[in-house]
Amino acid sequence: MSTPTQKPGWRAFPHGNILDAATSREFKTGAWATEVPVWHPEKCIHCLNCWIFCPDDCWEVKDQKILGVSLEYCKGCGICVRECLAKPDKAITMHAKDEA
């Protein structure tokens, strides 16, 4: 009868991606999106939430101001719309890719 081998515990696993920044700028994934964000600069309060929460780093920022969105990198998740603080109307809306 064989004895079971002990498997490593959770402490033995390496920490995930803490040394390297996200790699989204290395891969143009915008072709995946079916919907894309459309930025409305006249409504934007430059809270930067779209930039902070974007998992694809597709928002362009300079001097703490939003300049626009790069659709080459956007996968169309819509997190930016959900996190936008501009009230009462959002400064970002999602549209079908062929309409944007």
Secondary structure, 3 states (H helix, E strand, C coil): CCCCCCCCCHHHCCCCCCCCCCCHHHCCCHHHCCEEEEECCCCCCCCCHHHHHCCCCCEEEECCEEEEECCCCCCCCCHHHHHCCCCCCCCEEEEECCCC
